[in-house]
Amino acid sequence: MNDPTSDKRNTFSSQATSRAEIRELLEGIFVAELLVPSESIWLVSPWISDIDILDNRCGQFSSLVPTWGHRRIRLSEVFGQLIHQSRVHIVARPDSHNDVFLRKMDDLSRSSDGTSNLQVAIRDTLHLKGLLGQDYYLSGSMNLTYNGVEINHEGVSLNRSPEAIAEARIHFQANYEADQ
């Protein structure tokens, strides 16, 4: 059981309700990022798909980005908004599965005004998974793919302790800074 006063929350997906909890957790993280963007955000995942990340079919997120319309919003669209205000770091494996998402991100970065806030690093031996912002670190076994979010039995931990966030940031910067 998760302590509501704790800095850490664990979620395991093995049934429909816990998978919905993971979807809602991701949705909450990305809505918070759109409202108050982190200075930098890290997505570290061996495999990444351009999955539906926000369900805006009822228009509840239309005030965040009015041009989105009443539909499901993809991960690349959210990051496409974030690269205007945050430094976005994406780390993945050299796998054709990632190509569509990474190409979309590159296109969005090139079309943004000013300097690019997108850094992509490819690592052959990457196995770590994490999503790191200013005040949270989501880690666990889940790749940010349809199977990771919807099908596979996964475990994720949301940690909000400043120590864990700082430790993850130091590790990510030391090991996954983009190739220049």
Backbone as a printed PyTorch tensor [residue, N CA C, xyz], in Angstrom:
tensor([[[  0.8440,  -1.1790,   0.0000],
         [  0.0000,   0.0000,   0.0000],
         [  0.8870,   1.2380,   0.0000]],

        [[  0.4730,   2.2360,  -0.7630],
         [  1.2360,   3.4660,  -0.8680],
         [  0.8250,   4.4410,   0.2200]],

        [[  1.8110,   4.9970,   0.9000],
         [  1.5940,   6.0100,   1.9240],
         [  1.4260,   7.3600,   1.2310]],

        [[  0.2710,   8.0340,   1.3900],
         [  0.0620,   9.3020,   0.6960],
         [  1.0420,  10.3900,   1.1230]],

        [[  1.6860,  10.2650,   2.2670],
         [  2.6540,  11.2650,   2.7130],
         [  4.0710,  10.9170,   2.2730]],

        [[  4.2490,   9.7520,   1.6670],
         [  5.5640,   9.3000,   1.2430],
         [  5.9940,  10.0000,  -0.0410]],

        [[  7.3170,  10.0520,  -0.2620],
         [  7.8600,  10.6070,  -1.4950],
         [  7.8620,   9.5860,  -2.6200]],

        [[  7.4870,   8.3340,  -2.3350],
         [  7.5810,   7.2770,  -3.3310],
         [  6.2610,   6.5280,  -3.4580]],

        [[  5.8940,   6.2190,  -4.7130],
         [  4.6590,   5.4890,  -4.9940],
         [  4.9850,   4.3740,  -5.9740]],

        [[  4.6280,   3.1380,  -5.6420],
         [  4.8700,   1.9860,  -6.5140],
         [  3.5680,   1.5380,  -7.1470]],

        [[  3.6430,   1.1820,  -8.4370],
         [  2.4820,   0.6830,  -9.1580],
         [  2.9090,  -0.5320,  -9.9580]],

        [[  2.1140,  -1.5740,  -9.9190],
         [  2.3920,  -2.7900, -10.6720],
         [  1.2160,  -3.0620, -11.5900]],

        [[  1.5060,  -3.3370, -12.8720],
         [  0.4200,  -3.6030, -13.8120],
         [  0.3070,  -5.0910, -14.0520]],

        [[ -0.8060,  -5.6420, -13.6590],
         [ -1.0710,  -7.0430, -13.9210],
         [ -2.5500,  -7.2700, -14.2140]],

        [[ -3.3290,  -6.2260, -14.0940],
         [ -4.7540,  -6.3170, -14.3660],
         [ -5.2250,  -4.9690, -14.9000]],

        [[ -6.4210,  -4.9310, -15.4120],
         [ -6.9280,  -3.7270, -16.0780],
         [ -6.8800,  -2.4980, -15.1740]],

        [[ -7.2110,  -2.6460, -13.8810],
         [ -7.2390,  -1.4730, -13.0010],
         [ -5.8570,  -0.8980, -12.7840]],

        [[ -4.8410,  -1.7510, -12.6420],
         [ -3.5010,  -1.2180, -12.4100],
         [ -2.9080,  -0.6360, -13.6920]],

        [[ -3.2750,  -1.1760, -14.8680],
         [ -2.8410,  -0.5750, -16.1240],
         [ -3.4590,   0.8050, -16.2830]],

        [[ -4.7220,   0.9600, -15.8870],
         [ -5.3690,   2.2730, -15.9230],
         [ -4.6560,   3.2310, -14.9830]],

        [[ -4.1820,   2.7240, -13.8500],
         [ -3.4560,   3.5560, -12.9030],
         [ -2.1430,   4.0640, -13.5120]],

        [[ -1.4560,   3.2170, -14.2570],
         [ -0.2170,   3.6400, -14.9250],
         [ -0.5250,   4.6800, -15.9910]],

        [[ -1.5680,   4.4620, -16.7820],
         [ -1.9630,   5.4570, -17.7960],
         [ -2.2780,   6.7940, -17.1450]],

        [[ -3.0290,   6.7630, -16.0350],
         [ -3.3840,   8.0010, -15.3310],
         [ -2.1530,   8.6680, -14.7230]],

        [[ -1.2200,   7.8800, -14.2370],
         [  0.0260,   8.4180, -13.6900],
         [  0.8130,   9.1480, -14.7830]],

        [[  0.9670,   8.5180, -15.9410],
         [  1.6630,   9.1520, -17.0620],
         [  0.9320,  10.4110, -17.5200]],

        [[ -0.3840,  10.3250, -17.6090],
         [ -1.1790,  11.4810, -18.0060],
         [ -0.9680,  12.6340, -17.0320]],

        [[ -0.9780,  12.3450, -15.7470],
         [ -0.7760,  13.3790, -14.7280],
         [  0.6030,  14.0140, -14.8230]],

        [[  1.6180,  13.1970, -15.0550],
         [  2.9880,  13.7180, -15.1930],
         [  3.0670,  14.6600, -16.3790]],

        [[  2.5200,  14.2540, -17.5240],
         [  2.6520,  15.0830, -18.7200],
         [  1.7760,  16.3340, -18.6660]],

        [[  0.6210,  16.2640, -18.0360],
         [ -0.1850,  17.4710, -17.8530],
         [  0.5540,  18.4530, -16.9520]],

        [[  1.1470,  17.9490, -15.8680],
         [  1.9260,  18.8150, -14.9750],
         [  3.0910,  19.4500, -15.7260]],

        [[  3.7540,  18.6880, -16.5920],
         [  4.8580,  19.2400, -17.3840],
         [  4.3650,  20.3420, -18.3220]],

        [[  3.2130,  20.1590, -18.9220],
         [  2.6790,  21.1800, -19.8180],
         [  2.2790,  22.4360, -19.0530]],

        [[  1.8020,  22.2660, -17.8380],
         [  1.4030,  23.4160, -17.0110],
         [  2.6060,  24.1590, -16.4470]],

        [[  3.5470,  23.4120, -15.8830],
         [  4.7550,  23.9920, -15.2750],
         [  5.9410,  23.1560, -15.7570]],

        [[  6.4880,  23.5120, -16.9100],
         [  7.5450,  22.6800, -17.4910],
         [  8.8110,  22.6490, -16.6390]],

        [[  9.4190,  21.4740, -16.5870],
         [ 10.7150,  21.3180, -15.9480],
         [ 11.7610,  22.0390, -16.7860]],

        [[ 12.8490,  22.4440, -16.1490],
         [ 13.9560,  23.0410, -16.8970],
         [ 14.4960,  22.0360, -17.9090]],

        [[ 14.5990,  20.7750, -17.4700],
         [ 14.9740,  19.7040, -18.3890],
         [ 14.1640,  18.4670, -18.0370]],

        [[ 13.8830,  17.6800, -19.0510],
         [ 13.1530,  16.4270, -18.8640],
         [ 13.9160,  15.3410, -19.6080]],

        [[ 14.0610,  14.2010, -18.9520],
         [ 14.7670,  13.0630, -19.5110],
         [ 13.7900,  11.9130, -19.7300]],

        [[ 13.8050,  11.3410, -20.9170],
         [ 13.0980,  10.0960, -21.2050],
         [ 14.1570,   9.0800, -21.5940]],

        [[ 14.3510,   8.0910, -20.7360],
         [ 15.3380,   7.0410, -20.9590],
         [ 14.5690,   5.7320, -21.0600]],

        [[ 14.5810,   5.1490, -22.2560],
         [ 13.8360,   3.9150, -22.4790],
         [ 14.4400,   3.1930, -23.6780]],

        [[ 14.8120,   1.9330, -23.5180],
         [ 15.3940,   1.2110, -24.6590],
         [ 14.4820,   1.2400, -25.8850]],

        [[ 13.1840,   1.1220, -25.6620],
         [ 12.2160,   1.1360, -26.7600],
         [ 11.1500,   2.1760, -26.4460]],

        [[ 10.8690,   3.0070, -27.4590],
         [  9.8900,   4.0860, -27.3170],
         [  8.9640,   4.0400, -28.5270]],

        [[  7.6690,   4.1420, -28.2680],
         [  6.6750,   4.2340, -29.3370],
         [  5.9310,   5.5490, -29.1920]],

        [[  5.3860,   6.0150, -30.2780],
         [  4.5970,   7.2460, -30.2470],
         [  3.1790,   6.9070, -29.7990]],

        [[  3.0770,   6.5180, -28.5340],
         [  1.8050,   6.0460, -27.9780],
         [  0.8840,   7.2140, -27.6420]],

        [[ -0.4110,   6.8990, -27.5360],
         [ -1.3740,   7.8650, -27.0200],
         [ -1.0330,   8.0970, -25.5630]],

        [[ -0.8710,   9.3700, -25.1780],
         [ -0.4490,   9.6620, -23.8140],
         [ -1.4790,  10.4940, -23.0610]],

        [[ -2.2660,  11.3080, -23.7830],
         [ -3.3500,  12.0890, -23.1760],
         [ -4.6450,  11.7850, -23.9090]],

        [[ -5.7090,  11.5830, -23.1690],
         [ -7.0140,  11.3640, -23.7800],
         [ -7.7980,  12.6720, -23.7170]],

        [[ -7.7890,  13.3940, -24.8110],
         [ -8.4610,  14.6980, -24.8860],
         [ -9.7730,  14.6180, -25.6660]],

        [[-10.3650,  13.4320, -25.7650],
         [-11.5970,  13.2790, -26.5370],
         [-12.7420,  14.1040, -25.9640]],

        [[-12.7170,  14.3760, -24.6890],
         [-13.7450,  15.2180, -24.0720],
         [-13.3090,  16.6770, -23.9720]],

        [[-12.1090,  16.9850, -24.4140],
         [-11.6340,  18.3620, -24.4390],
         [-11.0940,  18.8770, -23.1200]],

        [[-10.8570,  17.9960, -22.1530],
         [-10.4190,  18.4560, -20.8320],
         [ -9.0210,  19.0690, -20.8360]],

        [[ -8.2130,  18.8020, -21.8940],
         [ -6.8760,  19.3800, -21.9610],
         [ -6.7610,  20.4390, -23.0610]],

        [[ -7.8760,  20.8410, -23.6090],
         [ -7.8640,  21.8040, -24.7130],
         [ -7.2940,  23.1550, -24.3190]],

        [[ -7.4080,  23.5270, -23.0590],
         [ -6.8470,  24.8190, -22.6360],
         [ -5.3140,  24.7750, -22.6100]],

        [[ -4.7240,  23.5850, -22.5450],
         [ -3.2640,  23.4680, -22.5620],
         [ -2.7070,  23.7660, -23.9540]],

        [[ -3.3090,  23.1620, -24.9530],
         [ -2.9190,  23.3740, -26.3530],
         [ -4.2070,  23.3690, -27.1680]],

        [[ -4.7930,  24.5400, -27.4020],
         [ -6.1020,  24.6190, -28.0700],
         [ -6.1430,  23.9730, -29.4580]],

        [[ -5.0330,  23.8880, -30.1490],
         [ -5.0320,  23.3270, -31.5030],
         [ -5.1180,  21.8030, -31.5340]],

        [[ -5.0040,  21.1490, -30.3970],
         [ -5.0320,  19.6980, -30.3900],
         [ -6.3950,  19.1240, -30.7760]],

        [[ -7.4560,  19.7510, -30.3720],
         [ -8.7740,  19.2100, -30.6780],
         [ -9.1500,  18.0580, -29.7710]],

        [[-10.3560,  17.5520, -29.9740],
         [-10.9210,  16.4900, -29.1330],
         [-10.5160,  15.1320, -29.6940]],

        [[ -9.3720,  14.6570, -29.2710],
         [ -8.8190,  13.3890, -29.7450],
         [ -7.7360,  12.9210, -28.7800]],

        [[ -7.2000,  11.7550, -29.0430],
         [ -6.0680,  11.2600, -28.2500],
         [ -4.7980,  11.9690, -28.7290]],

        [[ -3.9490,  12.3380, -27.7650],
         [ -2.7350,  13.0750, -28.0500],
         [ -1.5430,  12.1360, -27.8850]],

        [[ -0.6690,  12.1350, -28.8510],
         [  0.4840,  11.2300, -28.8560],
         [  1.6630,  11.8170, -28.0770]],

        [[  2.5510,  10.9190, -27.6690],
         [  3.7350,  11.2850, -26.9070],
         [  4.5660,  12.3420, -27.6410]],

        [[  4.7550,  12.1820, -28.9450],
         [  5.5590,  13.1510, -29.7040],
         [  4.9240,  14.5370, -29.6850]],

        [[  3.6130,  14.6120, -29.6620],
         [  2.9370,  15.9100, -29.6280],
         [  3.1750,  16.6140, -28.2950]],

        [[  3.1620,  15.8540, -27.2090],
         [  3.4320,  16.4410, -25.8950],
         [  4.8780,  16.9290, -25.8420]],

        [[  5.8160,  16.0750, -26.2560],
         [  7.2140,  16.5010, -26.2660],
         [  7.4400,  17.6420, -27.2540]],

        [[  6.6740,  17.6630, -28.3460],
         [  6.7600,  18.7630, -29.2980],
         [  6.4140,  20.0980, -28.6590]],

        [[  5.5040,  20.0940, -27.6980],
         [  5.1840,  21.3030, -26.9400],
         [  6.2700,  21.6060, -25.9110]],

        [[  6.7590,  20.5630, -25.2660],
         [  7.7480,  20.7560, -24.1990],
         [  9.0830,  21.2960, -24.7110]],

        [[  9.4600,  20.9700, -25.9500],
         [ 10.7610,  21.4380, -26.4380],
         [ 10.7950,  22.9580, -26.6270]],

        [[  9.6520,  23.6180, -26.5430],
         [  9.6310,  25.0820, -26.6150],
         [ 10.0350,  25.7160, -25.2790]],

        [[  9.9350,  24.9430, -24.1820],
         [ 10.1700,  25.5070, -22.8550],
         [ 11.1610,  24.7170, -22.0130]],

        [[ 11.4790,  23.5020, -22.4070],
         [ 12.3420,  22.6220, -21.6130],
         [ 13.4360,  22.0500, -22.4950]],

        [[ 14.5190,  21.6690, -21.8560],
         [ 15.5600,  20.8930, -22.5340],
         [ 15.0890,  19.4490, -22.4760]],

        [[ 14.8700,  18.8210, -23.6290],
         [ 14.3480,  17.4600, -23.6970],
         [ 15.4860,  16.5220, -24.0940]],

        [[ 15.7490,  15.5360, -23.2420],
         [ 16.7740,  14.5200, -23.4790],
         [ 16.0580,  13.1910, -23.7040]],

        [[ 16.3450,  12.5470, -24.8030],
         [ 15.7730,  11.2340, -25.0860],
         [ 16.9320,  10.2670, -25.2920]],

        [[ 16.8720,   9.1510, -24.5750],
         [ 17.9100,   8.1240, -24.6780],
         [ 17.2080,   6.8160, -25.0300]],

        [[ 17.6950,   6.1520, -26.0920],
         [ 17.0770,   4.9080, -26.5600],
         [ 18.1570,   3.9900, -27.1210]],

        [[ 17.7500,   2.7970, -27.4580],
         [ 18.6470,   1.8340, -28.1070],
         [ 18.6450,   2.0680, -29.6150]],

        [[ 19.6880,   1.6050, -30.3080],
         [ 19.7030,   1.6960, -31.7670],
         [ 18.8500,   0.5790, -32.3640]],

        [[ 17.5520,   0.8000, -32.4200],
         [ 16.6120,  -0.2190, -32.8640],
         [ 15.5960,   0.4320, -33.7900]],

        [[ 15.2440,  -0.2410, -34.8650],
         [ 14.2980,   0.3260, -35.8350],
         [ 12.9360,   0.6230, -35.1990]],

        [[ 12.6190,  -0.0540, -34.1040],
         [ 11.3560,   0.2210, -33.4030],
         [ 11.2590,   1.6960, -32.9920]],

        [[ 12.3770,   2.2940, -32.6460],
         [ 12.4020,   3.6770, -32.1540],
         [ 12.4110,   4.7220, -33.2630]],

        [[ 12.6580,   4.3030, -34.4960],
         [ 12.8820,   5.2480, -35.5890],
         [ 11.7250,   6.2130, -35.8280]],

        [[ 10.5030,   5.7340, -35.8200],
         [  9.3510,   6.6020, -36.1120],
         [  9.2560,   7.7200, -35.0800]],

        [[  9.3390,   7.3600, -33.8080],
         [  9.2440,   8.3680, -32.7510],
         [ 10.4140,   9.3500, -32.8250]],

        [[ 11.6200,   8.8400, -32.9800],
         [ 12.7940,   9.7110, -33.0120],
         [ 12.7850,  10.6240, -34.2360]],

        [[ 12.3020,  10.1270, -35.3700],
         [ 12.1800,  10.9670, -36.5670],
         [ 11.1710,  12.0920, -36.3480]],

        [[ 10.0370,  11.7610, -35.7210],
         [  9.0270,  12.7870, -35.4170],
         [  9.6020,  13.8510, -34.4950]],

        [[ 10.3500,  13.4110, -33.4900],
         [ 10.9530,  14.3730, -32.5590],
         [ 11.9680,  15.2630, -33.2710]],

        [[ 12.7490,  14.6860, -34.1490],
         [ 13.7250,  15.4710, -34.9020],
         [ 13.0130,  16.5040, -35.7840]],

        [[ 11.9390,  16.0910, -36.4480],
         [ 11.1630,  17.0170, -37.2820],
         [ 10.5740,  18.1450, -36.4480]],

        [[ 10.0190,  17.8160, -35.2840],
         [  9.4330,  18.8410, -34.4110],
         [ 10.5030,  19.7960, -33.9040]],

        [[ 11.6570,  19.2640, -33.5920],
         [ 12.7460,  20.1040, -33.1050],
         [ 13.2280,  21.0590, -34.1940]],

        [[ 13.3510,  20.5670, -35.4140],
         [ 13.7990,  21.4090, -36.5320],
         [ 12.7970,  22.5090, -36.8570]],

        [[ 11.5180,  22.2210, -36.6470],
         [ 10.4970,  23.2180, -36.9820],
         [ 10.2430,  24.2170, -35.8510]],

        [[ 10.8560,  23.9910, -34.6790],
         [ 10.6540,  24.9160, -33.5610],
         [ 11.4990,  26.1640, -33.7630]],

        [[ 11.0650,  27.2530, -33.1750],
         [ 11.7880,  28.5190, -33.2870],
         [ 13.0490,  28.4830, -32.4310]],

        [[ 14.0970,  29.1430, -32.9000],
         [ 15.3150,  29.2760, -32.0970],
         [ 16.1520,  28.0210, -32.0870]],

        [[ 16.9460,  27.8940, -31.0460],
         [ 17.8550,  26.7620, -30.9400],
         [ 17.0980,  25.5130, -30.5130]],

        [[ 17.6490,  24.3820, -30.8770],
         [ 17.0120,  23.1190, -30.5540],
         [ 17.1730,  22.7940, -29.0740]],

        [[ 16.0810,  22.4410, -28.4510],
         [ 16.1020,  21.9940, -27.0600],
         [ 16.0410,  20.4800, -26.9610]],

        [[ 16.2720,  19.7930, -28.0670],
         [ 16.1970,  18.3310, -28.0910],
         [ 17.5970,  17.7460, -28.1950]],

        [[ 17.8870,  16.8060, -27.3020],
         [ 19.1160,  16.0290, -27.3730],
         [ 18.7370,  14.5530, -27.3790]],

        [[ 19.2590,  13.8310, -28.3620],
         [ 18.9910,  12.4000, -28.4680],
         [ 20.3140,  11.6600, -28.3470]],

        [[ 20.3250,  10.6430, -27.5120],
         [ 21.4940,   9.7800, -27.3540],
         [ 21.0650,   8.3450, -27.6040]],

        [[ 21.8880,   7.6330, -28.3210],
         [ 21.6280,   6.2230, -28.6150],
         [ 22.6940,   5.4060, -27.8960]],

        [[ 22.2510,   4.4120, -27.1230],
         [ 23.1680,   3.5790, -26.3550],
         [ 22.8620,   2.1030, -26.6160]],

        [[ 23.8720,   1.3760, -27.0960],
         [ 23.7260,  -0.0420, -27.4520],
         [ 23.2720,  -0.9210, -26.2980]],

        [[ 23.7730,  -0.6460, -25.1090],
         [ 23.5200,  -1.5390, -23.9720],
         [ 22.4540,  -1.0070, -23.0200]],

        [[ 21.6970,  -0.0260, -23.4500],
         [ 20.6900,   0.5810, -22.5720],
         [ 19.6420,  -0.4400, -22.1330]],

        [[ 19.4090,  -0.5110, -20.8590],
         [ 18.3290,  -1.3220, -20.3030],
         [ 17.5060,  -0.5220, -19.2940]],

        [[ 18.0930,   0.4990, -18.6990],
         [ 17.4340,   1.3540, -17.7140],
         [ 16.2380,   2.0670, -18.3390]],

        [[ 15.1860,   2.2590, -17.5470],
         [ 14.0150,   3.0060, -17.9850],
         [ 13.7310,   4.0810, -16.9600]],

        [[ 13.4630,   5.2870, -17.4300],
         [ 13.1400,   6.3560, -16.4950],
         [ 12.6000,   7.5880, -17.1870]],

        [[ 11.8120,   8.3350, -16.4640],
         [ 11.2940,   9.6290, -16.8860],
         [ 11.5940,  10.5740, -15.7350]],

        [[ 12.3900,  11.6020, -16.0170],
         [ 12.9030,  12.4680, -14.9690],
         [ 12.5910,  13.9180, -15.2840]],

        [[ 11.9400,  14.5740, -14.3440],
         [ 11.6590,  16.0020, -14.4570],
         [ 12.2280,  16.7320, -13.2580]],

        [[ 11.8080,  17.9670, -13.0950],
         [ 12.3270,  18.8180, -12.0280],
         [ 12.0240,  18.2560, -10.6350]],

        [[ 10.8310,  17.6770, -10.4750],
         [ 10.4310,  17.2570,  -9.1260],
         [  9.8850,  15.8300,  -9.0590]],

        [[ 10.2830,  14.9860,  -9.9930],
         [  9.8440,  13.5890,  -9.9710],
         [ 10.8280,  12.7220, -10.7360]],

        [[ 10.8300,  11.4420, -10.3850],
         [ 11.5880,  10.4350, -11.1160],
         [ 10.7310,   9.1830, -11.1800]],

        [[ 10.2800,   8.8510, -12.3860],
         [  9.5030,   7.6410, -12.6190],
         [ 10.4590,   6.6000, -13.1780]],

        [[ 10.5750,   5.4750, -12.4960],
         [ 11.5020,   4.4300, -12.9350],
         [ 10.8210,   3.0760, -12.7960]],

        [[ 11.4160,   2.0820, -13.4040],
         [ 10.8700,   0.7370, -13.2830],
         [ 11.1870,  -0.1030, -14.4920]],

        [[ 10.3660,  -1.1100, -14.7190],
         [ 10.6240,  -2.0800, -15.7760],
         [  9.9590,  -1.7170, -17.1000]],

        [[  9.1400,  -0.6760, -17.1290],
         [  8.2790,  -0.3760, -18.2620],
         [  8.9740,   0.4780, -19.3280]],

        [[  9.0220,  -0.0350, -20.5590],
         [  9.3940,   0.7840, -21.7050],
         [  8.1970,   1.6680, -22.0430]],

        [[  8.4460,   2.7920, -22.6670],
         [  7.3440,   3.6850, -23.0480],
         [  6.8580,   3.2730, -24.4400]],

        [[  6.1900,   2.1180, -24.4540],
         [  5.6210,   1.5260, -25.6680],
         [  4.1940,   1.0930, -25.3550]],

        [[  3.4410,   0.7390, -26.3790],
         [  2.0860,   0.2430, -26.1650],
         [  2.1130,  -1.0040, -25.2770]],

        [[  2.9930,  -1.9580, -25.5960],
         [  3.0720,  -3.1790, -24.7830],
         [  3.4840,  -2.8640, -23.3530]],

        [[  4.4210,  -1.9400, -23.1750],
         [  4.8650,  -1.5830, -21.8350],
         [  3.7580,  -0.9980, -20.9880]],

        [[  2.9420,  -0.1420, -21.5780],
         [  1.8790,   0.5400, -20.8350],
         [  0.6140,  -0.3060, -20.7560]],

        [[  0.2770,  -1.0110, -21.8390],
         [ -1.0350,  -1.6630, -21.9350],
         [ -1.0520,  -3.1770, -21.7410]],

        [[  0.0340,  -3.8750, -22.0520],
         [ -0.0180,  -5.3410, -22.1110],
         [  0.8260,  -6.0220, -21.0310]],

        [[  2.0980,  -5.7080, -21.0020],
         [  3.0390,  -6.4220, -20.1440],
         [  2.7770,  -6.1770, -18.6570]],

        [[  3.1690,  -7.1380, -17.8530],
         [  3.1600,  -6.9540, -16.4050],
         [  4.4010,  -6.1490, -16.0700]],

        [[  4.2220,  -4.9700, -15.5270],
         [  5.3160,  -4.0390, -15.2900],
         [  5.2350,  -3.5030, -13.8640]],

        [[  6.3290,  -2.9180, -13.4360],
         [  6.3680,  -2.2220, -12.1550],
         [  7.0210,  -0.8680, -12.3530]],

        [[  6.4030,   0.1660, -11.8130],
         [  6.9930,   1.5070, -11.8750],
         [  6.9400,   2.1330, -10.4940]],

        [[  7.9060,   2.9980, -10.2430],
         [  7.9600,   3.7350,  -8.9870],
         [  8.0590,   5.2150,  -9.3070]],

        [[  7.2000,   5.9950,  -8.7030],
         [  7.2730,   7.4460,  -8.8130],
         [  7.9090,   7.9510,  -7.5330]],

        [[  9.0800,   8.5580,  -7.6770],
         [  9.8140,   9.0430,  -6.5180],
         [  9.9020,  10.5580,  -6.6070]],

        [[  9.5180,  11.2380,  -5.5300],
         [  9.5340,  12.6960,  -5.5050],
         [ 10.5420,  13.2450,  -4.5080]],

        [[ 11.3810,  12.3790,  -3.9630],
         [ 12.3650,  12.8580,  -2.9950],
         [ 13.4770,  13.6090,  -3.7270]],

        [[ 13.8860,  14.7600,  -3.2230],
         [ 14.9570,  15.5320,  -3.8680],
         [ 16.2470,  14.7350,  -4.0280]],

        [[ 16.5470,  13.8570,  -3.0790],
         [ 17.7690,  13.0590,  -3.1530],
         [ 17.7180,  12.0810,  -4.3330]],

        [[ 16.6040,  11.3900,  -4.4890],
         [ 16.4710,  10.4270,  -5.5910],
         [ 16.4960,  11.1370,  -6.9430]],

        [[ 15.8550,  12.2940,  -7.0260],
         [ 15.8310,  13.0700,  -8.2670],
         [ 17.2350,  13.5420,  -8.6220]],

        [[ 17.9510,  14.0580,  -7.6480],
         [ 19.3220,  14.5360,  -7.8800],
         [ 20.2310,  13.3810,  -8.2960]],

        [[ 20.1020,  12.2470,  -7.6340],
         [ 20.9210,  11.0760,  -7.9610],
         [ 20.6560,  10.6200,  -9.3950]],

        [[ 19.3910,  10.5450,  -9.8000],
         [ 19.0500,  10.1400, -11.1640],
         [ 19.5810,  11.1560, -12.1700]],

        [[ 19.4430,  12.4430, -11.8800],
         [ 19.9200,  13.4840, -12.8020],
         [ 21.4370,  13.3710, -12.9960]],

        [[ 22.1690,  13.1850, -11.9100],
         [ 23.6270,  13.0310, -11.9980],
         [ 23.9770,  11.8110, -12.8500]],

        [[ 23.2800,  10.6930, -12.6170],
         [ 23.5370,   9.4780, -13.3870],
         [ 23.2330,   9.7030, -14.8700]],

        [[ 22.0850,  10.2890, -15.1730],
         [ 21.7020,  10.5150, -16.5710],
         [ 22.6970,  11.4390, -17.2610]],

        [[ 23.0860,  12.5180, -16.6040],
         [ 24.0270,  13.4550, -17.2180],
         [ 25.3830,  12.8010, -17.4510]],

        [[ 25.8340,  12.0080, -16.5010],
         [ 27.1500,  11.3860, -16.6180],
         [ 27.1830,  10.2770, -17.6860]],

        [[ 26.0680,   9.5890, -17.8780],
         [ 26.0680,   8.4220, -18.7420],
         [ 25.3560,   8.5890, -20.0780]],

        [[ 24.4690,   9.5790, -20.1620],
         [ 23.6310,   9.6470, -21.3640],
         [ 23.6180,  11.0140, -22.0370]],

        [[ 24.5790,  11.8820, -21.7210],
         [ 24.6110,  13.1480, -22.4420],
         [ 24.6700,  12.8350, -23.9190]],

        [[ 23.9410,  13.6060, -24.6990],
         [ 23.8300,  13.3460, -26.1460],
         [ 25.1920,  13.4310, -26.8150]],

        [[ 25.3130,  12.6280, -27.8390],
         [ 26.5330,  12.6490, -28.6530],
         [ 26.5260,  13.9440, -29.4670]],

        [[ 27.5970,  14.6550, -29.3960],
         [ 27.6720,  15.9390, -30.1230],
         [ 28.4100,  15.7660, -31.4210]]])
